[in-house]
């Protein structure tokens, strides 16, 4: 798939068909995240990949909206340093957003669906993933082949119109 097609095909997938993701494809997705831009090239992230069915079911318990994690073929847990500094937190989350999108576009390029999930229960996350206390689980990215329909470029995505979103030279109402 071409990059532009992968961007247009990417959508949040919440139901997966049960097929595993090939290890090479999973590594390619992770490599896309590793290569994502980061502020001052600090790369303040680690990725924990979970593929075991029982582990995925338990990991889905970290947030009420993490149900797709339980049925995913694999889920990437994005681990980041803990901080009390609002500027540092914002910078880390911006970087994690770039890594997330890079992985999601790489997945779409391979026909693999993805989504994203927040995290509430950090104690459960730490007990399952084993990351050190100076780190936190920031986000989850469930991956797998869509159960409903394959990824294809969407002709009419549910997005605000281009002319409502894009302002040239200055804001206009």
C-alpha positions, 0 to 999 in steps of 0.5 A: 500500500502507498503511504497516502493510501495507508493514511486514508485507510487507517481507522480505529478497529475495535473487533479483530478476526483472531488471526495472528500478526506475523512476527516480521510484520509486528517488528516492522510496526514497532520499528516505525514507532522507534523511528518516530520523531521525538523532542530533542531526540530524547526517545522517551519511550519503551514498547512492551509487546503482548501477544499471549491470549491470557495476558491480553485479556488481563491487560484489557482490565487497565481501562474500561474502554480497553476491551479491544485489547482482549481480542487483539492479536497483539497489543503494544504498551507504550511506557514512558518516564513519570514526571511532575513537570507539566511541560515535560509531560506535554512533550512526552505525550506529544512524542508518544502521539507521533510514535503511535501514529507511525505505528498505526500507519505502518500497521495499515500499510500491512492491512493490520487494524489498530486502535488506541486505549487510555490507561487508568489502573497503573498498579495492574499495568505494572503487575502485568508488564513489569515496568519499573516504578519510575515509568508509567503505562501511557497508552495501549495500541491493540493490533490485528486484522479487522473482523468486519472489513479489510482496510481500504482507503475511505472515500467519505471519512467521518471528518470535519470538512477540509474547508472548516479545518484548514485556515490560510494566513489567518483564522476565519469563522 
